Amino acid sequence: MTTSTPTQVTDTDIKKSEEKVNWFAELRGLGLMLFAVLMFHSFVAKPFYIPSQSMMPNLLVGDRLVVTKYPYGYNWSSVSFHLLPRGDWRVFGSTPEYGDIVIPVHPERNEDYIKRVVGLPGDTIEVRDGRIILNGTEVRREMEPSLDLPFDLNNDCSEMEFEVVATQGGEEACRVPTYRETMPNGVSYLIIDAPDVLGLESYPATVIPDDHVFVMGDNRDHSADSRAPVSPIGGGLGGPVPLANIGGRAEFITFSLDGTANWNPFSWWSALREGRAWSTLRPAKAETTATADGET
């Protein structure tokens, strides 16, 4: 006849049995963390990805940016993922300056655009042969030397006014024609103005309503902006944009990818474009205020 040895229960076993997962506390902690991320994303800053060539030469497909939410106050479009219903209300509202790069939301779709402010409330704006006429005065524009941009999968240099060239280092670059545009407040930036392909060279004289701004892309003939109608073909913003539809201001580039990155983390480093990280997107200010002038 055999006898069984009684199992001894240790203090460790007792503690393990008493330790139970508090799922409510775990879920509460996760919820608080997600809420904090949403608040930061909605009211402080968020990342932004450049998907199109409409802001060349200053922004390229593959650029990653930081967009701040507070410069113009808060509205329905400030909230991340556009969770709030549309409205014309604003809290701590202020007006952008000429040359600011802003994030307008499409008037019918919850889709973020990125454009530059070229007209403020009360201004009369007209586009004539590709030139901005602001309050009856032609905005100053001067020809600049052509600019060599990266030539890669994210910038295929396919537009007819662009040219693939060999650099002194033996690499290929995308050469684009540029002009420097200077606004009445003295800020200046580069633009591309090429043959008209989208019918955007002209826009009738329009008074910008209160609490609205007029925005355009820096790649003037390849940008669906305030000049383009809100239609499946035009895909634009349909005129001046309400300030309540401006979700933030672009501040700087964090990094830029050339299109070769994939699921392999080792490919991310080699896909980085040199010289673009931490580039500011705040336009430079000229020493003197610009007046109307012809191209030089």
C-alpha positions as CSV (number, residue, x, y, z in Angstrom):
1,M,0.0,0.0,0.0
2,T,1.4,3.4,-1.1
3,T,0.8,6.7,0.5
4,S,0.9,10.1,-1.2
5,T,3.1,12.9,0.0
6,P,1.0,16.0,0.8
7,T,1.8,19.0,-1.5
8,Q,3.3,21.8,0.5
9,V,2.0,25.3,-0.3
10,T,4.7,28.0,-0.2
11,D,4.4,31.7,0.4
12,T,5.3,32.3,-3.2
13,D,2.4,30.1,-4.4
14,I,0.0,32.1,-2.2
15,K,1.3,35.4,-3.5
16,K,0.9,34.2,-7.1
17,S,-2.6,33.1,-6.5
18,E,-3.4,36.5,-5.0
19,E,-1.9,38.4,-7.9
20,K,-4.6,38.9,-10.5
21,V,-4.6,41.2,-13.5
22,N,-6.7,44.3,-12.9
23,W,-8.0,44.6,-16.4
24,F,-10.0,47.7,-15.6
25,A,-6.8,49.5,-14.5
26,E,-5.0,48.3,-17.6
27,L,-7.7,49.5,-19.9
28,R,-8.0,52.7,-18.1
29,G,-4.2,53.4,-18.4
30,L,-4.3,52.5,-22.1
31,G,-7.3,54.8,-22.6
32,L,-5.6,57.7,-20.8
33,M,-2.5,57.3,-22.9
34,L,-4.5,57.3,-26.2
35,F,-6.4,60.4,-25.0
36,A,-3.2,62.2,-24.2
37,V,-1.9,61.4,-27.7
38,L,-5.1,62.6,-29.3
39,M,-5.0,65.8,-27.3
40,F,-1.4,66.5,-28.3
41,H,-2.2,65.6,-31.9
42,S,-5.2,67.9,-31.9
43,F,-4.0,70.9,-30.0
44,V,-0.2,71.0,-30.2
45,A,1.3,69.4,-33.3
46,K,1.0,66.5,-35.7
47,P,3.1,64.8,-38.4
48,F,2.2,65.4,-42.0
49,Y,3.2,63.5,-45.2
50,I,3.7,65.2,-48.6
51,P,1.8,63.1,-51.2
52,S,2.0,65.3,-54.3
53,Q,4.2,67.7,-56.2
54,S,2.0,70.8,-55.7
55,M,4.4,72.5,-53.3
56,M,7.6,71.9,-55.3
57,P,10.3,73.1,-55.2
58,N,10.0,73.7,-51.4
59,L,8.3,70.4,-50.5
60,L,8.8,67.1,-52.2
61,V,6.9,63.9,-52.3
62,G,8.3,61.8,-49.4
63,D,8.9,64.8,-47.0
64,R,7.6,64.3,-43.5
65,L,6.7,67.5,-41.6
66,V,5.6,68.8,-38.3
67,V,2.4,70.9,-38.4
68,T,1.5,73.0,-35.3
69,K,-2.1,73.4,-34.4
70,Y,-2.2,76.5,-32.2
71,P,-0.9,79.4,-34.4
72,Y,-4.3,80.4,-35.7
73,G,-6.4,79.2,-32.8
74,Y,-8.7,76.1,-32.8
75,N,-11.6,75.0,-34.8
76,W,-13.4,71.8,-36.0
77,S,-10.5,71.0,-38.4
78,S,-7.9,71.2,-35.6
79,V,-9.2,68.0,-34.1
80,S,-7.4,65.0,-35.3
81,F,-9.1,62.8,-37.9
82,H,-11.8,65.5,-38.2
83,L,-13.9,63.9,-35.5
84,L,-16.0,67.0,-35.0
85,P,-18.8,68.2,-37.3
86,R,-17.9,71.1,-39.6
87,G,-18.7,74.6,-38.4
88,D,-17.5,78.2,-38.6
89,W,-16.6,78.6,-35.0
90,R,-13.0,79.4,-33.8
91,V,-11.4,79.7,-30.4
92,F,-8.4,82.0,-29.9
93,G,-8.6,82.7,-33.6
94,S,-6.0,84.7,-35.5
95,T,-5.1,85.3,-39.1
96,P,-2.2,83.8,-41.1
97,E,0.4,86.0,-42.6
98,Y,1.4,86.2,-46.2
99,G,3.6,83.3,-47.2
100,D,2.6,80.9,-44.4
101,I,2.2,77.3,-45.4
102,V,-1.1,76.1,-44.0
103,I,-3.2,72.9,-43.9
104,P,-6.7,73.7,-45.5
105,V,-9.3,71.0,-45.5
106,H,-11.2,70.3,-48.7
107,P,-14.7,72.0,-48.5
108,E,-16.5,68.7,-49.2
109,R,-14.2,65.9,-48.2
110,N,-12.2,65.4,-45.0
111,E,-9.0,65.6,-46.9
112,D,-6.1,67.8,-45.8
113,Y,-4.3,69.9,-48.4
114,I,-1.1,71.9,-48.0
115,K,-0.8,75.3,-49.6
116,R,0.7,78.8,-49.2
117,V,-1.3,81.9,-48.1
118,V,-1.1,84.6,-50.8
119,G,-4.2,86.6,-50.0
120,L,-5.7,87.8,-46.7
121,P,-9.2,88.9,-45.6
122,G,-10.3,92.0,-47.4
123,D,-7.7,91.8,-50.2
124,T,-8.7,91.9,-53.8
125,I,-6.8,89.1,-55.6
126,E,-6.4,88.4,-59.3
127,V,-4.2,86.0,-61.2
128,R,-3.3,87.2,-64.7
129,D,-1.0,85.2,-66.9
130,G,0.3,83.4,-63.9
131,R,1.1,86.6,-62.0
132,I,-0.6,87.5,-58.7
133,I,-2.3,90.9,-58.7
134,L,-2.9,91.9,-55.1
135,N,-5.0,95.0,-54.4
136,G,-4.3,96.3,-57.8
137,T,-0.5,95.8,-57.5
138,E,1.5,93.0,-59.2
139,V,3.3,90.9,-56.6
140,R,7.0,91.1,-57.2
141,R,8.6,88.1,-59.0
142,E,12.2,87.6,-60.1
143,M,13.8,84.9,-62.1
144,E,16.2,82.7,-60.1
145,P,18.8,80.1,-61.3
146,S,17.3,76.7,-62.0
147,L,17.3,74.4,-59.0
148,D,18.6,70.8,-58.8
149,L,16.3,68.6,-56.8
150,P,16.6,64.9,-56.0
151,F,15.8,62.5,-58.9
152,D,14.4,59.3,-57.4
153,L,11.3,57.2,-57.1
154,N,9.4,59.9,-55.2
155,N,10.5,62.6,-57.7
156,D,10.5,61.1,-61.2
157,C,11.0,64.5,-62.9
158,S,8.2,63.7,-65.3
159,E,6.8,67.1,-65.8
160,M,7.6,68.5,-69.2
161,E,9.3,71.7,-67.8
162,F,11.7,69.6,-65.7
163,E,15.0,68.1,-66.9
164,V,17.1,65.2,-65.7
165,V,20.7,66.4,-65.6
166,A,24.0,65.0,-64.4
167,T,25.6,66.8,-61.4
168,Q,29.3,67.4,-60.9
169,G,29.4,64.4,-58.6
170,G,28.2,62.1,-61.4
171,E,24.7,61.7,-59.9
172,E,21.4,62.5,-61.6
173,A,19.2,65.4,-60.5
174,C,15.9,66.9,-61.5
175,R,16.5,70.5,-62.7
176,V,13.5,72.8,-62.4
177,P,13.0,76.5,-63.4
178,T,12.3,78.8,-60.4
179,Y,11.2,82.3,-59.6
180,R,11.4,84.1,-56.3
181,E,8.1,85.7,-55.3
182,T,8.0,88.4,-52.6
183,M,4.8,89.3,-50.8
184,P,3.9,92.8,-49.4
185,N,5.1,91.9,-45.9
186,G,8.6,91.1,-47.3
187,V,8.5,87.3,-47.1
188,S,9.9,85.5,-50.1
189,Y,10.0,82.0,-51.4
190,L,10.6,80.0,-54.6
191,I,7.9,79.0,-57.0
192,I,7.7,77.1,-60.3
193,D,5.7,78.7,-63.0
194,A,5.6,76.7,-66.2
195,P,3.3,76.3,-69.3
196,D,-0.3,76.2,-68.2
197,V,-1.6,72.7,-68.2
198,L,-4.6,72.9,-65.8
199,G,-6.0,76.3,-66.9
200,L,-4.8,78.0,-63.7
201,E,-3.0,80.9,-65.3
202,S,-5.9,83.3,-64.8
203,Y,-8.4,83.9,-62.0
204,P,-10.8,86.8,-61.9
205,A,-10.4,89.7,-59.5
206,T,-12.1,88.6,-56.2
207,V,-12.5,90.2,-52.9
208,I,-11.5,87.8,-50.1
209,P,-14.3,87.7,-47.5
210,D,-13.7,88.2,-43.8
211,D,-12.3,85.2,-42.0
212,H,-11.0,83.7,-45.3
213,V,-7.6,83.4,-47.0
214,F,-6.6,82.7,-50.6
215,V,-4.1,79.8,-51.0
216,M,-1.9,78.6,-53.9
217,G,0.6,75.8,-54.4
218,D,4.2,76.7,-55.1
219,N,4.2,74.5,-58.2
220,R,1.7,76.9,-59.7
221,D,0.6,75.0,-62.8
222,H,0.3,71.6,-61.0
223,S,-1.7,72.6,-57.9
224,A,-5.4,72.2,-57.1
225,D,-5.8,75.2,-54.8
226,S,-8.1,78.2,-54.4
227,R,-8.0,78.8,-58.2
228,A,-9.4,75.4,-59.0
229,P,-13.1,74.5,-58.8
230,V,-14.4,72.0,-56.3
231,S,-15.2,69.2,-58.8
232,P,-14.0,65.7,-59.5
233,I,-12.0,67.2,-62.4
234,G,-10.7,70.3,-60.7
235,G,-10.3,68.8,-57.3
236,G,-9.5,72.3,-55.9
237,L,-10.6,74.4,-53.0
238,G,-13.1,76.4,-55.0
239,G,-12.0,79.9,-54.0
240,P,-11.0,81.6,-50.7
241,V,-10.8,79.2,-47.8
242,P,-12.6,79.8,-44.5
243,L,-10.2,80.2,-41.6
244,A,-12.3,77.6,-39.8
245,N,-11.1,75.1,-42.4
246,I,-7.4,75.8,-41.7
247,G,-6.1,73.0,-39.4
248,G,-2.6,74.3,-38.7
249,R,0.7,75.7,-40.0
250,A,3.7,73.7,-41.4
251,E,6.8,74.4,-39.4
252,F,9.8,72.2,-40.5
253,I,10.7,69.0,-42.3
254,T,11.7,66.1,-39.9
255,F,13.0,63.7,-42.6
256,S,12.5,62.8,-46.3
257,L,12.4,59.5,-48.1
258,D,13.3,58.8,-51.7
259,G,10.7,56.0,-52.3
260,T,13.0,53.0,-51.9
261,A,12.0,52.2,-48.3
262,N,10.0,49.0,-47.7
263,W,9.1,46.7,-44.8
264,N,12.8,46.0,-44.0
265,P,14.0,48.5,-41.4
266,F,17.5,48.4,-42.9
267,S,16.0,50.0,-46.0
268,W,14.8,53.1,-44.1
269,W,18.2,54.5,-43.5
270,S,19.4,54.2,-47.1
271,A,16.1,55.8,-48.3
272,L,16.8,59.0,-46.4
273,R,17.4,62.1,-48.6
274,E,20.4,64.1,-47.5
275,G,20.1,67.7,-46.5
276,R,16.3,68.0,-45.9
277,A,15.9,67.0,-42.3
278,W,15.1,69.9,-39.9
279,S,14.7,72.4,-42.8
280,T,12.4,75.2,-41.7
281,L,9.2,76.0,-43.7
282,R,8.9,79.5,-42.4
283,P,9.5,81.8,-45.4
284,A,12.5,84.1,-45.4
285,K,11.9,87.9,-45.0
286,A,13.5,90.3,-47.5
287,E,15.3,93.3,-46.2
288,T,12.8,95.7,-47.9
289,T,9.1,95.4,-48.5
290,A,8.3,94.3,-52.1
291,T,6.5,96.4,-54.6
292,A,5.4,95.6,-58.1
293,D,8.2,94.6,-60.4
294,G,8.7,92.7,-63.5
295,E,10.7,89.5,-64.0
296,T,14.5,90.0,-64.3
